[in-house]
Amino acid sequence: MLGKFFQERLTVERHYLELEEQFLQFSLGLGVRASELDALIWLEMMSSPATVHGILVSRQRSNVVF
């Protein structure tokens, strides 16, 4: 969701199969195997936890309504 490649309304808990289908179509559009793309995403997230955390915190702050 961080990359905004998927619709914001979708949640893993309620829309897993729809998200999985979108991910498969995305990887197909990129011309890479879904398993390789998934592994790369997780590798990047594990390698840069501070960056991922910063993005999540920033998104939470921008979604706060006063």
N, CA, C, O and CB atoms as a CASP TS submission, in Angstrom:
PFRMAT TS
TARGET T0000
AUTHOR 0000-0000-0000
METHOD Language model
MODEL 1
PARENT N/A
ATOM      1  N   MET     1       0.791  -1.192   0.000  1.00  0.00           N
ATOM      2  CA  MET     1       0.000   0.000   0.000  1.00  0.00           C
ATOM      3  C   MET     1       0.843   1.271   0.000  1.00  0.00           C
ATOM      4  O   MET     1       0.396   2.319  -0.464  1.00  0.00           O
ATOM      5  CB  MET     1      -0.905  -0.010   1.171  1.00  0.00           C
ATOM      6  N   LEU     2       2.046   1.173   0.515  1.00  0.00           N
ATOM      7  CA  LEU     2       2.880   2.365   0.606  1.00  0.00           C
ATOM      8  C   LEU     2       3.193   2.952  -0.757  1.00  0.00           C
ATOM      9  O   LEU     2       3.284   4.172  -0.901  1.00  0.00           O
ATOM     10  CB  LEU     2       4.161   2.046   1.327  1.00  0.00           C
ATOM     11  N   GLY     3       3.356   2.113  -1.745  1.00  0.00           N
ATOM     12  CA  GLY     3       3.686   2.596  -3.074  1.00  0.00           C
ATOM     13  C   GLY     3       2.489   3.099  -3.845  1.00  0.00           C
ATOM     14  O   GLY     3       2.622   3.608  -4.958  1.00  0.00           O
ATOM     15  N   LYS     4       1.317   2.957  -3.251  1.00  0.00           N
ATOM     16  CA  LYS     4       0.051   3.374  -3.867  1.00  0.00           C
ATOM     17  C   LYS     4      -0.204   2.674  -5.203  1.00  0.00           C
ATOM     18  O   LYS     4      -0.743   3.267  -6.137  1.00  0.00           O
ATOM     19  CB  LYS     4       0.046   4.883  -4.073  1.00  0.00           C
ATOM     20  N   PHE     5       0.191   1.417  -5.273  1.00  0.00           N
ATOM     21  CA  PHE     5      -0.074   0.630  -6.467  1.00  0.00           C
ATOM     22  C   PHE     5      -1.455  -0.015  -6.412  1.00  0.00           C
ATOM     23  O   PHE     5      -1.986  -0.470  -7.425  1.00  0.00           O
ATOM     24  CB  PHE     5       0.998  -0.438  -6.642  1.00  0.00           C
ATOM     25  N   PHE     6      -2.024  -0.045  -5.212  1.00  0.00           N
ATOM     26  CA  PHE     6      -3.313  -0.695  -5.007  1.00  0.00           C
ATOM     27  C   PHE     6      -4.318   0.314  -4.474  1.00  0.00           C
ATOM     28  O   PHE     6      -3.946   1.355  -3.933  1.00  0.00           O
ATOM     29  CB  PHE     6      -3.180  -1.890  -4.039  1.00  0.00           C
ATOM     30  N   GLN     7      -5.586  -0.006  -4.633  1.00  0.00           N
ATOM     31  CA  GLN     7      -6.642   0.891  -4.177  1.00  0.00           C
ATOM     32  C   GLN     7      -6.595   1.024  -2.658  1.00  0.00           C
ATOM     33  O   GLN     7      -6.463   0.028  -1.948  1.00  0.00           O
ATOM     34  CB  GLN     7      -8.026   0.381  -4.633  1.00  0.00           C
ATOM     35  N   GLU     8      -6.704   2.251  -2.164  1.00  0.00           N
ATOM     36  CA  GLU     8      -6.608   2.535  -0.733  1.00  0.00           C
ATOM     37  C   GLU     8      -7.702   1.840   0.078  1.00  0.00           C
ATOM     38  O   GLU     8      -7.481   1.500   1.240  1.00  0.00           O
ATOM     39  CB  GLU     8      -6.676   4.027  -0.501  1.00  0.00           C
ATOM     40  N   ARG     9      -8.870   1.628  -0.514  1.00  0.00           N
ATOM     41  CA  ARG     9      -9.999   1.057   0.223  1.00  0.00           C
ATOM     42  C   ARG     9      -9.797  -0.408   0.575  1.00  0.00           C
ATOM     43  O   ARG     9     -10.489  -0.936   1.446  1.00  0.00           O
ATOM     44  CB  ARG     9     -11.262   1.207  -0.580  1.00  0.00           C
ATOM     45  N   LEU    10      -8.858  -1.071  -0.090  1.00  0.00           N
ATOM     46  CA  LEU    10      -8.662  -2.503   0.114  1.00  0.00           C
ATOM     47  C   LEU    10      -7.799  -2.767   1.341  1.00  0.00           C
ATOM     48  O   LEU    10      -6.784  -2.106   1.560  1.00  0.00           O
ATOM     49  CB  LEU    10      -8.025  -3.136  -1.124  1.00  0.00           C
ATOM     50  N   THR    11      -8.223  -3.749   2.137  1.00  0.00           N
ATOM     51  CA  THR    11      -7.437  -4.167   3.295  1.00  0.00           C
ATOM     52  C   THR    11      -7.105  -5.647   3.140  1.00  0.00           C
ATOM     53  O   THR    11      -7.866  -6.407   2.542  1.00  0.00           O
ATOM     54  CB  THR    11      -8.205  -3.900   4.634  1.00  0.00           C
ATOM     55  N   VAL    12      -5.982  -6.035   3.678  1.00  0.00           N
ATOM     56  CA  VAL    12      -5.558  -7.433   3.589  1.00  0.00           C
ATOM     57  C   VAL    12      -6.578  -8.340   4.269  1.00  0.00           C
ATOM     58  O   VAL    12      -6.878  -9.430   3.782  1.00  0.00           O
ATOM     59  CB  VAL    12      -4.165  -7.620   4.227  1.00  0.00           C
ATOM     60  N   GLU    13      -7.106  -7.879   5.397  1.00  0.00           N
ATOM     61  CA  GLU    13      -8.036  -8.691   6.164  1.00  0.00           C
ATOM     62  C   GLU    13      -9.325  -8.996   5.402  1.00  0.00           C
ATOM     63  O   GLU    13      -9.883 -10.086   5.533  1.00  0.00           O
ATOM     64  CB  GLU    13      -8.365  -7.998   7.457  1.00  0.00           C
ATOM     65  N   ARG    14      -9.794  -8.046   4.614  1.00  0.00           N
ATOM     66  CA  ARG    14     -11.079  -8.222   3.920  1.00  0.00           C
ATOM     67  C   ARG    14     -10.956  -8.485   2.428  1.00  0.00           C
ATOM     68  O   ARG    14     -11.878  -9.030   1.821  1.00  0.00           O
ATOM     69  CB  ARG    14     -11.922  -7.014   4.123  1.00  0.00           C
ATOM     70  N   HIS    15      -9.847  -8.111   1.835  1.00  0.00           N
ATOM     71  CA  HIS    15      -9.735  -8.165   0.369  1.00  0.00           C
ATOM     72  C   HIS    15      -8.473  -8.892  -0.099  1.00  0.00           C
ATOM     73  O   HIS    15      -7.902  -8.536  -1.130  1.00  0.00           O
ATOM     74  CB  HIS    15      -9.747  -6.754  -0.203  1.00  0.00           C
ATOM     75  N   TYR    16      -8.040  -9.889   0.636  1.00  0.00           N
ATOM     76  CA  TYR    16      -6.769 -10.552   0.321  1.00  0.00           C
ATOM     77  C   TYR    16      -6.724 -11.051  -1.125  1.00  0.00           C
ATOM     78  O   TYR    16      -5.755 -10.797  -1.840  1.00  0.00           O
ATOM     79  CB  TYR    16      -6.539 -11.720   1.275  1.00  0.00           C
ATOM     80  N   LEU    17      -7.759 -11.752  -1.548  1.00  0.00           N
ATOM     81  CA  LEU    17      -7.737 -12.333  -2.890  1.00  0.00           C
ATOM     82  C   LEU    17      -7.707 -11.262  -3.978  1.00  0.00           C
ATOM     83  O   LEU    17      -7.038 -11.432  -4.996  1.00  0.00           O
ATOM     84  CB  LEU    17      -8.946 -13.233  -3.088  1.00  0.00           C
ATOM     85  N   GLU    18      -8.420 -10.172  -3.771  1.00  0.00           N
ATOM     86  CA  GLU    18      -8.404  -9.082  -4.741  1.00  0.00           C
ATOM     87  C   GLU    18      -7.023  -8.422  -4.794  1.00  0.00           C
ATOM     88  O   GLU    18      -6.518  -8.109  -5.873  1.00  0.00           O
ATOM     89  CB  GLU    18      -9.481  -8.039  -4.391  1.00  0.00           C
ATOM     90  N   LEU    19      -6.422  -8.216  -3.630  1.00  0.00           N
ATOM     91  CA  LEU    19      -5.069  -7.647  -3.592  1.00  0.00           C
ATOM     92  C   LEU    19      -4.059  -8.585  -4.245  1.00  0.00           C
ATOM     93  O   LEU    19      -3.164  -8.147  -4.968  1.00  0.00           O
ATOM     94  CB  LEU    19      -4.650  -7.353  -2.143  1.00  0.00           C
ATOM     95  N   GLU    20      -4.214  -9.879  -3.981  1.00  0.00           N
ATOM     96  CA  GLU    20      -3.303 -10.847  -4.591  1.00  0.00           C
ATOM     97  C   GLU    20      -3.429 -10.814  -6.111  1.00  0.00           C
ATOM     98  O   GLU    20      -2.421 -10.864  -6.816  1.00  0.00           O
ATOM     99  CB  GLU    20      -3.586 -12.267  -4.062  1.00  0.00           C
ATOM    100  N   GLU    21      -4.639 -10.733  -6.615  1.00  0.00           N
ATOM    101  CA  GLU    21      -4.835 -10.673  -8.067  1.00  0.00           C
ATOM    102  C   GLU    21      -4.222  -9.402  -8.643  1.00  0.00           C
ATOM    103  O   GLU    21      -3.605  -9.442  -9.708  1.00  0.00           O
ATOM    104  CB  GLU    21      -6.333 -10.741  -8.413  1.00  0.00           C
ATOM    105  N   GLN    22      -4.383  -8.280  -7.954  1.00  0.00           N
ATOM    106  CA  GLN    22      -3.777  -7.031  -8.425  1.00  0.00           C
ATOM    107  C   GLN    22      -2.254  -7.126  -8.405  1.00  0.00           C
ATOM    108  O   GLN    22      -1.586  -6.623  -9.308  1.00  0.00           O
ATOM    109  CB  GLN    22      -4.246  -5.845  -7.562  1.00  0.00           C
ATOM    110  N   PHE    23      -1.710  -7.766  -7.380  1.00  0.00           N
ATOM    111  CA  PHE    23      -0.258  -7.946  -7.298  1.00  0.00           C
ATOM    112  C   PHE    23       0.235  -8.813  -8.453  1.00  0.00           C
ATOM    113  O   PHE    23       1.258  -8.510  -9.067  1.00  0.00           O
ATOM    114  CB  PHE    23       0.138  -8.582  -5.944  1.00  0.00           C
ATOM    115  N   LEU    24      -0.486  -9.882  -8.747  1.00  0.00           N
ATOM    116  CA  LEU    24      -0.097 -10.762  -9.855  1.00  0.00           C
ATOM    117  C   LEU    24      -0.142 -10.006 -11.183  1.00  0.00           C
ATOM    118  O   LEU    24       0.750 -10.159 -12.016  1.00  0.00           O
ATOM    119  CB  LEU    24      -1.020 -12.000  -9.914  1.00  0.00           C
ATOM    120  N   GLN    25      -1.169  -9.199 -11.378  1.00  0.00           N
ATOM    121  CA  GLN    25      -1.272  -8.409 -12.605  1.00  0.00           C
ATOM    122  C   GLN    25      -0.164  -7.354 -12.683  1.00  0.00           C
ATOM    123  O   GLN    25       0.373  -7.081 -13.756  1.00  0.00           O
ATOM    124  CB  GLN    25      -2.649  -7.733 -12.686  1.00  0.00           C
ATOM    125  N   PHE    26       0.164  -6.775 -11.544  1.00  0.00           N
ATOM    126  CA  PHE    26       1.242  -5.789 -11.481  1.00  0.00           C
ATOM    127  C   PHE    26       2.573  -6.421 -11.868  1.00  0.00           C
ATOM    128  O   PHE    26       3.320  -5.859 -12.669  1.00  0.00           O
ATOM    129  CB  PHE    26       1.334  -5.179 -10.074  1.00  0.00           C
ATOM    130  N   SER    27       2.869  -7.582 -11.305  1.00  0.00           N
ATOM    131  CA  SER    27       4.133  -8.247 -11.622  1.00  0.00           C
ATOM    132  C   SER    27       4.161  -8.664 -13.098  1.00  0.00           C
ATOM    133  O   SER    27       5.198  -8.579 -13.757  1.00  0.00           O
ATOM    134  CB  SER    27       4.341  -9.481 -10.709  1.00  0.00           C
ATOM    135  N   LEU    28       3.031  -9.106 -13.593  1.00  0.00           N
ATOM    136  CA  LEU    28       2.947  -9.468 -15.014  1.00  0.00           C
ATOM    137  C   LEU    28       3.232  -8.248 -15.887  1.00  0.00           C
ATOM    138  O   LEU    28       3.959  -8.336 -16.877  1.00  0.00           O
ATOM    139  CB  LEU    28       1.552 -10.055 -15.349  1.00  0.00           C
ATOM    140  N   GLY    29       2.648  -7.109 -15.507  1.00  0.00           N
ATOM    141  CA  GLY    29       2.879  -5.871 -16.258  1.00  0.00           C
ATOM    142  C   GLY    29       4.338  -5.438 -16.231  1.00  0.00           C
ATOM    143  O   GLY    29       4.840  -4.849 -17.189  1.00  0.00           O
ATOM    144  N   LEU    30       5.014  -5.737 -15.120  1.00  0.00           N
ATOM    145  CA  LEU    30       6.444  -5.411 -15.020  1.00  0.00           C
ATOM    146  C   LEU    30       7.311  -6.435 -15.753  1.00  0.00           C
ATOM    147  O   LEU    30       8.477  -6.174 -16.049  1.00  0.00           O
ATOM    148  CB  LEU    30       6.868  -5.334 -13.549  1.00  0.00           C
ATOM    149  N   GLY    31       6.736  -7.594 -16.040  1.00  0.00           N
ATOM    150  CA  GLY    31       7.498  -8.641 -16.710  1.00  0.00           C
ATOM    151  C   GLY    31       8.403  -9.422 -15.778  1.00  0.00           C
ATOM    152  O   GLY    31       9.431  -9.951 -16.202  1.00  0.00           O
ATOM    153  N   VAL    32       8.018  -9.499 -14.482  1.00  0.00           N
ATOM    154  CA  VAL    32       8.806 -10.261 -13.514  1.00  0.00           C
ATOM    155  C   VAL    32       7.905 -11.278 -12.823  1.00  0.00           C
ATOM    156  O   VAL    32       6.690 -11.103 -12.736  1.00  0.00           O
ATOM    157  CB  VAL    32       9.475  -9.318 -12.470  1.00  0.00           C
ATOM    158  N   ARG    33       8.533 -12.340 -12.336  1.00  0.00           N
ATOM    159  CA  ARG    33       7.769 -13.342 -11.594  1.00  0.00           C
ATOM    160  C   ARG    33       7.296 -12.743 -10.279  1.00  0.00           C
ATOM    161  O   ARG    33       8.036 -12.018  -9.614  1.00  0.00           O
ATOM    162  CB  ARG    33       8.617 -14.615 -11.340  1.00  0.00           C
ATOM    163  N   ALA    34       6.056 -13.052  -9.909  1.00  0.00           N
ATOM    164  CA  ALA    34       5.482 -12.522  -8.680  1.00  0.00           C
ATOM    165  C   ALA    34       6.320 -12.920  -7.462  1.00  0.00           C
ATOM    166  O   ALA    34       6.492 -12.122  -6.541  1.00  0.00           O
ATOM    167  CB  ALA    34       4.042 -13.014  -8.515  1.00  0.00           C
ATOM    168  N   SER    35       6.829 -14.125  -7.455  1.00  0.00           N
ATOM    169  CA  SER    35       7.634 -14.586  -6.317  1.00  0.00           C
ATOM    170  C   SER    35       8.915 -13.768  -6.179  1.00  0.00           C
ATOM    171  O   SER    35       9.343 -13.473  -5.064  1.00  0.00           O
ATOM    172  CB  SER    35       7.979 -16.076  -6.473  1.00  0.00           C
ATOM    173  N   GLU    36       9.528 -13.399  -7.302  1.00  0.00           N
ATOM    174  CA  GLU    36      10.745 -12.592  -7.257  1.00  0.00           C
ATOM    175  C   GLU    36      10.447 -11.161  -6.803  1.00  0.00           C
ATOM    176  O   GLU    36      11.212 -10.579  -6.035  1.00  0.00           O
ATOM    177  CB  GLU    36      11.422 -12.577  -8.631  1.00  0.00           C
ATOM    178  N   LEU    37       9.341 -10.602  -7.278  1.00  0.00           N
ATOM    179  CA  LEU    37       8.949  -9.260  -6.870  1.00  0.00           C
ATOM    180  C   LEU    37       8.639  -9.236  -5.376  1.00  0.00           C
ATOM    181  O   LEU    37       9.054  -8.317  -4.669  1.00  0.00           O
ATOM    182  CB  LEU    37       7.732  -8.778  -7.682  1.00  0.00           C
ATOM    183  N   ASP    38       7.921 -10.232  -4.900  1.00  0.00           N
ATOM    184  CA  ASP    38       7.590 -10.333  -3.483  1.00  0.00           C
ATOM    185  C   ASP    38       8.860 -10.420  -2.640  1.00  0.00           C
ATOM    186  O   ASP    38       8.983  -9.732  -1.627  1.00  0.00           O
ATOM    187  CB  ASP    38       6.692 -11.554  -3.226  1.00  0.00           C
ATOM    188  N   ALA    39       9.791 -11.255  -3.050  1.00  0.00           N
ATOM    189  CA  ALA    39      11.048 -11.409  -2.312  1.00  0.00           C
ATOM    190  C   ALA    39      11.832 -10.094  -2.305  1.00  0.00           C
ATOM    191  O   ALA    39      12.418  -9.733  -1.284  1.00  0.00           O
ATOM    192  CB  ALA    39      11.904 -12.540  -2.930  1.00  0.00           C
ATOM    193  N   LEU    40      11.850  -9.391  -3.408  1.00  0.00           N
ATOM    194  CA  LEU    40      12.563  -8.113  -3.492  1.00  0.00           C
ATOM    195  C   LEU    40      11.930  -7.070  -2.571  1.00  0.00           C
ATOM    196  O   LEU    40      12.640  -6.330  -1.890  1.00  0.00           O
ATOM    197  CB  LEU    40      12.573  -7.599  -4.942  1.00  0.00           C
ATOM    198  N   ILE    41      10.613  -7.011  -2.550  1.00  0.00           N
ATOM    199  CA  ILE    41       9.925  -6.056  -1.684  1.00  0.00           C
ATOM    200  C   ILE    41      10.266  -6.327  -0.224  1.00  0.00           C
ATOM    201  O   ILE    41      10.595  -5.404   0.521  1.00  0.00           O
ATOM    202  CB  ILE    41       8.400  -6.125  -1.900  1.00  0.00           C
ATOM    203  N   TRP    42      10.188  -7.607   0.190  1.00  0.00           N
ATOM    204  CA  TRP    42      10.489  -7.935   1.579  1.00  0.00           C
ATOM    205  C   TRP    42      11.956  -7.679   1.917  1.00  0.00           C
ATOM    206  O   TRP    42      12.269  -7.231   3.019  1.00  0.00           O
ATOM    207  CB  TRP    42      10.140  -9.387   1.860  1.00  0.00           C
ATOM    208  N   LEU    43      12.848  -7.959   0.982  1.00  0.00           N
ATOM    209  CA  LEU    43      14.266  -7.699   1.210  1.00  0.00           C
ATOM    210  C   LEU    43      14.502  -6.208   1.426  1.00  0.00           C
ATOM    211  O   LEU    43      15.237  -5.819   2.334  1.00  0.00           O
ATOM    212  CB  LEU    43      15.109  -8.211   0.025  1.00  0.00           C
ATOM    213  N   GLU    44      13.889  -5.385   0.608  1.00  0.00           N
ATOM    214  CA  GLU    44      14.045  -3.936   0.742  1.00  0.00           C
ATOM    215  C   GLU    44      13.458  -3.440   2.060  1.00  0.00           C
ATOM    216  O   GLU    44      14.043  -2.573   2.709  1.00  0.00           O
ATOM    217  CB  GLU    44      13.378  -3.216  -0.435  1.00  0.00           C
ATOM    218  N   MET    45      12.322  -3.974   2.456  1.00  0.00           N
ATOM    219  CA  MET    45      11.699  -3.551   3.707  1.00  0.00           C
ATOM    220  C   MET    45      12.542  -3.964   4.907  1.00  0.00           C
ATOM    221  O   MET    45      12.651  -3.211   5.875  1.00  0.00           O
ATOM    222  CB  MET    45      10.294  -4.138   3.827  1.00  0.00           C
ATOM    223  N   MET    46      13.137  -5.149   4.853  1.00  0.00           N
ATOM    224  CA  MET    46      13.987  -5.604   5.956  1.00  0.00           C
ATOM    225  C   MET    46      15.305  -4.841   5.989  1.00  0.00           C
ATOM    226  O   MET    46      15.871  -4.621   7.059  1.00  0.00           O
ATOM    227  CB  MET    46      14.256  -7.105   5.837  1.00  0.00           C
ATOM    228  N   SER    47      15.790  -4.442   4.830  1.00  0.00           N
ATOM    229  CA  SER    47      17.071  -3.736   4.748  1.00  0.00           C
ATOM    230  C   SER    47      16.963  -2.275   5.160  1.00  0.00           C
ATOM    231  O   SER    47      17.961  -1.645   5.511  1.00  0.00           O
ATOM    232  CB  SER    47      17.616  -3.822   3.343  1.00  0.00           C
ATOM    233  N   SER    48      15.753  -1.745   5.116  1.00  0.00           N
ATOM    234  CA  SER    48      15.563  -0.317   5.390  1.00  0.00           C
ATOM    235  C   SER    48      14.425  -0.091   6.378  1.00  0.00           C
ATOM    236  O   SER    48      13.490   0.647   6.066  1.00  0.00           O
ATOM    237  CB  SER    48      15.285   0.445   4.089  1.00  0.00           C
ATOM    238  N   PRO    49      14.475  -0.706   7.564  1.00  0.00           N
ATOM    239  CA  PRO    49      13.345  -0.570   8.487  1.00  0.00           C
ATOM    240  C   PRO    49      13.085   0.874   8.913  1.00  0.00           C
ATOM    241  O   PRO    49      11.931   1.249   9.121  1.00  0.00           O
ATOM    242  CB  PRO    49      13.585  -1.415   9.712  1.00  0.00           C
ATOM    243  N   ALA    50      14.116   1.682   9.045  1.00  0.00           N
ATOM    244  CA  ALA    50      13.914   3.074   9.446  1.00  0.00           C
ATOM    245  C   ALA    50      13.153   3.841   8.363  1.00  0.00           C
ATOM    246  O   ALA    50      12.293   4.666   8.670  1.00  0.00           O
ATOM    247  CB  ALA    50      15.267   3.755   9.733  1.00  0.00           C
ATOM    248  N   THR    51      13.469   3.570   7.108  1.00  0.00           N
ATOM    249  CA  THR    51      12.778   4.238   6.003  1.00  0.00           C
ATOM    250  C   THR    51      11.311   3.839   5.973  1.00  0.00           C
ATOM    251  O   THR    51      10.434   4.692   5.839  1.00  0.00           O
ATOM    252  CB  THR    51      13.446   3.902   4.659  1.00  0.00           C
ATOM    253  N   VAL    52      11.043   2.542   6.097  1.00  0.00           N
ATOM    254  CA  VAL    52       9.664   2.050   6.086  1.00  0.00           C
ATOM    255  C   VAL    52       8.901   2.644   7.263  1.00  0.00           C
ATOM    256  O   VAL    52       7.764   3.089   7.105  1.00  0.00           O
ATOM    257  CB  VAL    52       9.626   0.498   6.140  1.00  0.00           C
ATOM    258  N   HIS    53       9.515   2.655   8.437  1.00  0.00           N
ATOM    259  CA  HIS    53       8.861   3.219   9.615  1.00  0.00           C
ATOM    260  C   HIS    53       8.551   4.701   9.402  1.00  0.00           C
ATOM    261  O   HIS    53       7.464   5.169   9.741  1.00  0.00           O
ATOM    262  CB  HIS    53       9.745   3.033  10.863  1.00  0.00           C
ATOM    263  N   GLY    54       9.505   5.430   8.842  1.00  0.00           N
ATOM    264  CA  GLY    54       9.303   6.851   8.579  1.00  0.00           C
ATOM    265  C   GLY    54       8.146   7.102   7.623  1.00  0.00           C
ATOM    266  O   GLY    54       7.370   8.037   7.820  1.00  0.00           O
ATOM    267  N   ILE    55       8.027   6.287   6.605  1.00  0.00           N
ATOM    268  CA  ILE    55       6.932   6.425   5.647  1.00  0.00           C
ATOM    269  C   ILE    55       5.598   6.155   6.333  1.00  0.00           C
ATOM    270  O   ILE    55       4.632   6.889   6.130  1.00  0.00           O
ATOM    271  CB  ILE    55       7.128   5.466   4.452  1.00  0.00           C
ATOM    272  N   LEU    56       5.546   5.103   7.144  1.00  0.00           N
ATOM    273  CA  LEU    56       4.306   4.770   7.846  1.00  0.00           C
ATOM    274  C   LEU    56       3.885   5.883   8.799  1.00  0.00           C
ATOM    275  O   LEU    56       2.710   6.247   8.845  1.00  0.00           O
ATOM    276  CB  LEU    56       4.470   3.462   8.614  1.00  0.00           C
ATOM    277  N   VAL    57       4.830   6.422   9.557  1.00  0.00           N
ATOM    278  CA  VAL    57       4.528   7.505  10.494  1.00  0.00           C
ATOM    279  C   VAL    57       4.045   8.733   9.734  1.00  0.00           C
ATOM    280  O   VAL    57       3.080   9.377  10.145  1.00  0.00           O
ATOM    281  CB  VAL    57       5.769   7.853  11.349  1.00  0.00           C
ATOM    282  N   SER    58       4.699   9.059   8.643  1.00  0.00           N
ATOM    283  CA  SER    58       4.315  10.206   7.829  1.00  0.00           C
ATOM    284  C   SER    58       2.900  10.050   7.290  1.00  0.00           C
ATOM    285  O   SER    58       2.117  11.000   7.299  1.00  0.00           O
ATOM    286  CB  SER    58       5.295  10.391   6.677  1.00  0.00           C
ATOM    287  N   ARG    59       2.578   8.860   6.827  1.00  0.00           N
ATOM    288  CA  ARG    59       1.220   8.610   6.309  1.00  0.00           C
ATOM    289  C   ARG    59       0.184   8.733   7.408  1.00  0.00           C
ATOM    290  O   ARG    59      -0.894   9.285   7.187  1.00  0.00           O
ATOM    291  CB  ARG    59       1.132   7.219   5.669  1.00  0.00           C
ATOM    292  N   GLN    60       0.500   8.222   8.595  1.00  0.00           N
ATOM    293  CA  GLN    60      -0.447   8.313   9.707  1.00  0.00           C
ATOM    294  C   GLN    60      -0.707   9.774  10.066  1.00  0.00           C
ATOM    295  O   GLN    60      -1.847  10.163  10.315  1.00  0.00           O
ATOM    296  CB  GLN    60       0.084   7.545  10.937  1.00  0.00           C
ATOM    297  N   ARG    61       0.342  10.569  10.090  1.00  0.00           N
ATOM    298  CA  ARG    61       0.192  11.990  10.426  1.00  0.00           C
ATOM    299  C   ARG    61      -0.639  12.729   9.380  1.00  0.00           C
ATOM    300  O   ARG    61      -1.444  13.595   9.723  1.00  0.00           O
ATOM    301  CB  ARG    61       1.568  12.652  10.558  1.00  0.00           C
ATOM    302  N   SER    62      -0.447  12.392   8.116  1.00  0.00           N
ATOM    303  CA  SER    62      -1.171  13.091   7.056  1.00  0.00           C
ATOM    304  C   SER    62      -2.639  12.677   6.991  1.00  0.00           C
ATOM    305  O   SER    62      -3.455  13.391   6.409  1.00  0.00           O
ATOM    306  CB  SER    62      -0.507  12.832   5.716  1.00  0.00           C
ATOM    307  N   ASN    63      -2.979  11.542   7.575  1.00  0.00           N
ATOM    308  CA  ASN    63      -4.370  11.073   7.578  1.00  0.00           C
ATOM    309  C   ASN    63      -5.144  11.530   8.807  1.00  0.00           C
ATOM    310  O   ASN    63      -6.343  11.270   8.914  1.00  0.00           O
ATOM    311  CB  ASN    63      -4.406   9.566   7.497  1.00  0.00           C
ATOM    312  N   VAL    64      -4.473  12.207   9.736  1.00  0.00           N
ATOM    313  CA  VAL    64      -5.131  12.660  10.954  1.00  0.00           C
ATOM    314  C   VAL    64      -6.016  13.859  10.615  1.00  0.00           C
ATOM    315  O   VAL    64      -5.580  14.805   9.959  1.00  0.00           O
ATOM    316  CB  VAL    64      -4.085  13.028  12.054  1.00  0.00           C
ATOM    317  N   VAL    65      -7.250  13.801  11.068  1.00  0.00           N
ATOM    318  CA  VAL    65      -8.191  14.898  10.840  1.00  0.00           C
ATOM    319  C   VAL    65      -8.405  15.617  12.157  1.00  0.00           C
ATOM    320  O   VAL    65      -8.721  14.983  13.164  1.00  0.00           O
ATOM    321  CB  VAL    65      -9.546  14.382  10.256  1.00  0.00           C
ATOM    322  N   PHE    66      -8.236  16.949  12.167  1.00  0.00           N
ATOM    323  CA  PHE    66      -8.417  17.731  13.383  1.00  0.00           C
ATOM    324  C   PHE    66      -9.759  18.405  13.388  1.00  0.00           C
ATOM    325  O   PHE    66     -10.091  19.111  14.340  1.00  0.00           O
ATOM    326  CB  PHE    66      -7.320  18.760  13.531  1.00  0.00           C
TER
END
